Amino acid sequence: MKKAVSLILALAMMLTAAAALAETFRQGIDPVYDPFSYMDEKGEYIGFDVELCKAVCDLNGWEQELVPIDWDAKLISLNANEHDCIWSGMTLTKEMAEQGFVLSFAYYDNYQVILTKKDSGIESSKDLAGKRVAVQRGTSGAQLLEDPEGQLELAKTFDGGAPVLMDDFNICALELDAGSADAVIVDIPVAKRLAEKYEGFVVLEENLGSEQYGICFRAGDEELCKKVEDALMKLVEDGTYLALAQKYELDESVMCLLPKAE
């Protein structure tokens, strides 16, 4: 009888542990991607995507776990089961879909811009010829500058015939501030935040390439994706999606899940 009771208790503990594991949703984030996912002065991760995911987890009864990742190796770490998704200002691409990754619907419209200094003499992409231009490796901006159908021809005019790849946009900004870079190719919301942070930084209006943000899951995770999407739409309906956009000063016109005014 004691053995039977011990086996029952052991089985119960295993089932409890498995249930707890299943209820944890591991969000893979770029840890320095303000305003979507970044660390505040208290050492805690915050941002639009961080809080939106937390709200999704609350609706689904999951425990949110934030997993800072190497953005350049994000698909590798996802396939290695180091996190359950990539959700951090991530651009949806046809290459990801072709590789079998499950992609959510888009929740944010984005485009690439030029971040530079007021006194740089750079007023458009035509002025980047011979300039040292920085971009974060593994980002859609970097891919845009490598794409023959994107801005490859523009990148060939840069100093060295290509952009300078850096580990994150904070480093790009430091290089620009120090004069080691003349410009940065970056997502518009990130560019605006950096322009607020650094005196003398300006964001040019020119749109170098449009894209959309979404969430990436491993192949076969269609059901998980659907649960996240269903929860997201509830957050749109109850106003949480818009409230978070306003909290992080995101332009409402690019929040593509909001109903469009007629």
Residue pairs with C-beta under 8 A, 6 or more apart in sequence:
20 63
23 61
23 62
23 63
24 62
24 63
24 64
24 65
25 53
25 56
25 57
25 60
25 62
25 63
25 64
25 65
25 84
25 85
26 65
26 66
26 67
26 82
26 83
26 84
26 85
27 49
27 50
27 53
27 64
27 65
27 66
27 67
27 83
27 84
27 85
27 87
27 88
28 67
28 69
28 74
28 77
28 78
28 82
28 83
28 84
28 85
28 86
28 87
28 88
29 37
29 45
29 47
29 49
29 50
29 66
29 67
29 68
29 69
29 87
29 88
30 36
30 37
30 68
30 69
30 71
30 88
30 89
30 168
31 37
31 38
31 39
31 45
31 68
31 69
32 38
32 39
32 168
32 169
32 170
33 47
33 88
33 89
33 168
33 169
33 190
34 47
34 190
34 193
35 47
35 48
35 189
35 190
35 193
35 248
35 249
35 250
36 47
36 48
36 49
36 50
36 88
36 89
36 189
36 248
37 45
37 46
37 47
37 49
37 50
37 66
37 88
37 89
38 45
38 46
38 47
39 45
39 46
40 46
45 66
45 68
47 88
47 248
48 244
48 245
48 247
48 248
48 250
49 87
49 88
49 89
50 66
51 244
51 247
52 107
52 232
52 235
52 240
52 241
52 244
53 64
53 87
54 64
55 231
55 235
55 240
55 244
56 62
56 228
56 231
56 232
56 235
57 63
57 64
59 231
59 234
59 235
60 227
60 228
60 231
67 82
67 83
69 77
69 82
69 83
69 86
70 77
70 138
71 136
71 137
71 138
71 139
71 168
72 137
72 138
72 167
73 138
74 86
74 90
74 138
74 216
75 86
75 96
75 99
75 101
75 216
77 83
78 85
78 86
78 101
78 216
78 217
78 218
79 218
81 218
84 217
84 218
84 221
84 224
85 215
85 216
85 217
85 221
85 224
85 228
86 215
86 216
87 215
87 216
89 108
89 110
89 187
89 189
89 190
89 213
90 213
90 214
90 215
90 216
91 110
91 139
91 140
91 211
91 212
91 213
91 214
92 103
92 104
92 106
92 211
92 212
92 213
92 214
92 216
93 140
93 143
96 103
96 216
97 103
100 219
101 216
101 217
101 218
101 219
102 216
102 217
102 218
102 219
102 220
102 221
102 222
102 224
102 225
103 214
103 215
103 216
103 217
103 225
104 214
104 215
104 216
104 217
104 225
104 228
104 229
104 232
105 214
105 229
106 212
106 213
106 214
106 256
107 213
107 214
107 215
107 232
107 241
107 255
107 256
107 257
108 212
108 213
108 250
108 254
108 255
108 256
109 210
109 211
109 212
109 213
109 254
109 255
109 256
110 140
110 187
110 188
110 189
110 210
110 211
110 212
110 213
110 254
111 187
111 188
111 207
111 208
111 209
111 210
111 211
112 140
112 141
112 144
112 185
112 186
112 187
112 188
112 207
112 208
112 209
112 211
113 185
113 186
113 187
113 188
113 191
113 203
113 204
113 205
113 206
113 207
113 208
114 122
114 124
114 125
114 128
114 183
114 184
114 185
114 203
114 204
114 206
114 208
115 173
115 176
115 183
115 184
115 185
115 186
115 191
115 194
115 195
115 201
115 202
115 203
115 204
116 122
116 176
116 182
116 183
116 184
116 201
116 202
116 204
117 176
117 200
117 201
117 202
118 200
118 201
118 202
119 200
120 182
120 183
121 127
122 128
122 131
122 182
122 183
122 204
123 204
124 204
124 206
125 151
125 154
125 206
125 208
128 154
128 157
128 158
128 182
128 183
129 157
129 158
130 157
130 158
130 159
131 158
131 159
131 182
131 183
132 158
132 159
132 160
132 164
132 180
132 181
132 182
132 183
133 155
133 158
133 159
133 163
133 164
133 181
133 182
133 183
133 184
133 185
134 163
134 164
134 165
134 166
134 171
134 172
134 175
134 176
134 181
134 183
134 184
134 185
135 141
135 142
135 145
135 163
135 164
135 165
135 166
135 172
135 184
135 185
135 186
136 142
136 165
136 166
136 167
136 168
136 169
136 171
136 172
136 186
137 165
137 166
137 167
139 187
140 187
140 209
140 211
141 185
141 186
141 187
141 208
142 163
142 165
142 185
143 150
144 150
144 151
144 185
144 208
144 209
145 151
145 152
145 154
145 155
145 162
145 163
145 185
146 152
146 155
150 209
151 208
151 209
154 208
155 161
155 162
155 163
156 162
159 182
163 185
164 175
164 181
166 172
166 175
169 184
169 186
169 190
169 194
172 181
172 184
172 186
173 184
173 194
173 197
173 198
173 201
175 181
175 184
176 182
176 183
176 184
176 198
176 201
177 198
177 201
184 191
184 194
185 208
186 194
188 203
189 250
189 251
191 203
192 203
192 249
194 201
195 201
195 202
195 203
212 256
215 225
215 228
217 224
217 225
232 241
232 257
233 257
235 241
236 242
236 257
236 258
241 255
241 257
241 258
242 252
242 255
242 258
245 252
245 255
246 252
252 258
